[in-house]
Amino acid sequence: MLHFSKWQTIMILLVSVLGIAYAMPNLVSTMRGWSDPLPNKNLHLGLDLQGGSHLLLEMNSGEIKEAWLETIRGDALAKLRSARPRIAYSNMVIKKAQNLVQVRIRKPEQYDGAVTLLRTLIQNLQGNVFTGIGATDLIVERADNNIITLKPTVEALNQRIDSAIGTSIETIRRRIDQLGTTEPNI
């Protein structure tokens, strides 16, 4: 059995009472009247100690597709307008259902030159273990009646969606880190 001297027992009790007195405002913050002589600084809990937070982020891939089709249309317009001699075109439309951009070349003799010019819009994708190497982001095809179709590839679309998701997660991570949370699970 442990035996403490009288002064040690008094010190242990005194430290225990002071510890309880200093912790009391955090335990009972609604009863302000009786705790006036006690210290009144509350401990402010961070987001992680208050129970955390749950954030659900939804990615609308349809908007990404539409924005990219608009970009493809704009790039194709710029290429055709900057061509010398100028290439006459009409009916440049975005077909969202088929996920492509179509352009009709007015003069049949300029059709081959327009196809060659629009194929300069094709870019190689950055390959990795999953997508492979050698994939492109755009397919430029000939169609009937002097129509050229520009269609994004599935691999490129998936890469754009993955990139948008990664960017969104990184933005959320930076905002959460600014709050001072420790070990966030994002």
Secondary structure, DSSP 8 states (H G I E B T S, - for coil): -----HHHHHHHHHHHHHHHHHHHHHH--S--STTTTS--------TTTTT---------HHHHHHHHHHHHHHHHHHHHHH-SS---EEEEEEETTTTEEEEEESSGGGHHHHHHHHGGG--B----TTT-SS-BSEEEEE-STTEEEEEE-HHHHHHHHHHHHHHHHHHHHHHHHHTT-SS---
